[in-house]
Structure formats: structure tokens, C-alpha cells
Amino acid sequence: MPFTPLITAGIEGVLNTFLYREPALKGPRQRLQGKVLRVVLKEFSAPLVLSFSEKQLDVLSQWEGEADCSVITRLSVLPKLQDRQQLTSLIRSGELEVQGDLQVVQNFVALLDLAEFDPAELLAPYTGDIAAEGISKVVRRGGSLLKKSVIRNQQYLAEALTEEWRVAPGRLEVAWFSEEISAIERSVEALTKRLNKLEGK
């Protein structure tokens, strides 16, 4: 599936909002000025090309020229690029394949790492600052509640398996069973020694 103009425009808008509006990111942006990064996602038939200039980032689905750097990866790996500490391990594990100037992808990942991705910034032009901040807080709180709910359900499942359904033994039962096995082993060893002594007589 290729990238449609609507998708590229959406990606471009989001990246420009977070990477080009913040004056503090000017230094990291300058390292990428004039560079072209080609991103090949295995789930899509066409690459995504990021062209960096002084004032904005252009996202294109077609590019005739040469890219300074090409990365080949999967869609699921992209969120990990927000943490520059993971870049080396992603390359080593083969999750991220880099061709060309490695410095370009390093600088891009550093820029992503420094940027603060806040959904309120995307919503503000449509809903106003106060409403956008409110919606953003609700989304963050919802995400936090969802995470807590998942953890709670994992605990419930573990308790159901060990206590109610008796599918898996509890920790004390495992410990007791291990002790019983050890006691039987000791008894067998003692019996074997006594039999050996009797045979010796």
C-alpha cells in the first residue's frame, strides 16, 4: 500500500508542529538542514521521504534524487525511535537497517528525543487552548487508567488461576511440594545405604 497525499500531509503537519515550532530545537534542526532521509516501512509498498530545510520539514511519497540516508524498518519500531538510547540496540538487533550516512538518522532521532509530543498542541487550532488542554488531560488520564486496569486484570487472572480455578498451584503449594520431593529423595538415599550395608554383610 503506498502513502496517499493525505497521509503524507498529516505526517508532515504533525512533525512540523512538534519539531519546527519550538525555538529550543533550532540547534538540532540545523544539523539536519538540507538532508534527505528515506524511510522504508515493510508494511508499505512505497517509501516515505523526509526533506529537511531551515524552516520546515517536507514529507513526500516520491523522490527522484538520492537520499543522504535510508532506513528500513517496521511500523511497530517507529515509536522506539523517540528514545535515542535505543538506536544502537535497534540497529544491532536488525529491527532497523541503515544505509548511507548514519549521522542523519542519529540527528533525527536526537531531534525526536528532545521534542515534547503533546496532543494539546495539535488540538489547539481547532478547539482553543483551554479545551485542547482539557481533552489532552482526559486522554492522558484515560491512558493511565487503561494501564492500571490491565495490571489489575493481570493480578485478577493470576489469583483466579491459583485460588479459584485451581489451574495453577500457589507459591506455598509449590514450595511444600518441593520440600516433600526433597524429603522423599533423602528417605530413598537412606534406604539405599541401609540396603547396601545389609548386602555387604
N, C-alpha and C positions, 0 to 999 in steps of 0.2 A: 504494500500500500504506500503510495507516495504522499508527501506532505502537500496539503492544499494551501492556497494563498491565505485562507482564513486561519489555518493552524500556524503558519509562519508569522503572520501578523500578530496573532495572540502571543506567541512566544517572544517575539520582538518587543511588544508592548510591556510585558511582564519584566523582561531582562533590563530594558531601558529604565523602567520605573525604579528598580532596585539598585542597578549598577551605575546609572548616569546622573541621577538627581542629587546624590549625596556628595557634597564638596570634599568631604574627608577621603573619598575614594579616588580623587584625581590622580595621585601618585601611582597607585596600582593600575589605573586605567591607561596611563601614559605608556606603561611598559608594553601594552597590547596595541597601541596606536599603529595603524597601517598593516596589522597582521590579519591573516585569514585562517580560521580554524574550521576544519571539515569534520563533522560528527556523523559517523555511520552507525545507525542503530539497526541491529539484526532483525528487529520486528518490522522495519520499513524498507521498501524497495529503493527509495531514493535517499541520498544523504541530506543533512542539514548543514548549511554553510553559515558561519558567523564571521562577519566582516567588521572589524573594529576601526572606528575613526575617533577623532578628538571629541566630538560632541554626541555621538550616538553609536549604537550597535545595529547593524543591518542583519536580518536573518533571512536567508534565501534558500530556496529549494533547488535552484540551478545555478551553476557557477562554471564559467568557461575556463578561467585561469587556473593557475597552480595554487594549492593551499600551502601555507607555511608548515602546517601540522595537520595530521589526520588521526582521529581516534575512532576505534571500532569497539563497540560495547553493546550492552543490552539496556533496555529502558529501566529495568529494576536497579541498575547500578548508578544511574544519574543522581539520585538523592545522596548517595555516599560521597559524591564529589564536593559537597558543601563543606566537608571536613578535609583540609589539606593533608592532615596526618595520615589519611587512608590512601593517598595517591600511590605511594610506593608499593604498599601491600596489594592494591588492586592490579597494578602492572605485573607484579611478581606472580600473582595467582592466575593471571591470564584473563581476568574479568575485564581488563582494559588494555587494548592493544594500541600502541602509539607508533606512528610512522612520521618521520620528519623531525622538526625542531621541538624537542621535549620541553624547552623553556616556555613555549607558547601555552601549552596545556598547564604547566606549573603556574604560570602567571594568571591564567584564567581561573584555576581552582583557588589560588590565593585571593583573587578578587571576590569569588563566590563566598569564601570563608569569612571575609571581612564584612560583606553586605549583610544587613539585617532584613530578613524577609518577614514583613508584617502585612497580613491581609488587609488591614485597615487602609493602607496606602492605595491599594487597588480599588477599594470601595468608595473612598472619599470623593472622587469626582462625580459619582452617581448619587450618593446618599448624603453627602455632607460629612464633615469631620466627626461630629459627635455621634451620629448614627453609625458611621463606619467603625468607630472605636468600640461602640456597644456591641455591634454584630461580631467584631473580632474577638471580644472578650467571651461572648457566648460560645463561639466556635472553639476557642481555646479551652474553656471550661468543659464543653461537651467532649472534646478530645481527652481531657484529663479524666472525666467521669467514665468514658468508654474504657480507658486503660485500667482504671481501678476496677471496673466491672469485670473485665477479662481476668484480672488477677484473682478477684473474689470467686469467679466461676471456676477457675482452675483449682482453688482451695476446696470449694464445694465438691468438685468432681473427685479430688483426691480423698476427701472424707467419705464420700458416698462409696467409692471403691473399697476402702479399707474398713469402714464402720458399718454401713448399711447393707450394701450388696454382698459384702464378704468375698469380692472377686480377688482382691489382693490382700495379703497379710499386713497387719500393722507393724510398726517398728519393734514394739515389745515382743510380739509373736515371733518375729524373725530372730531377735536376739535369744529368746527362750529356745527356739528350735536349734539354733547354732550351738547353744550350751548343751542341749540334750545329745546332739550328734557327737560333740567332744567327749561327753561322759561315756557314751556307748563305745567310742574309739578307745578310751582309756581302759574300760572294762574288758574289751576284746584283747588288748595288748597284755593286760594282767593275766587273763585266762590262757593266752598263748604261751606266756612264760611259764606258768604252772604246768601246762601240758608238756612243754619241752623238758622241764625238770623231771616230771614223772617218767617220761620216755627215757631219760638219761639213766635213771635208776634201773 
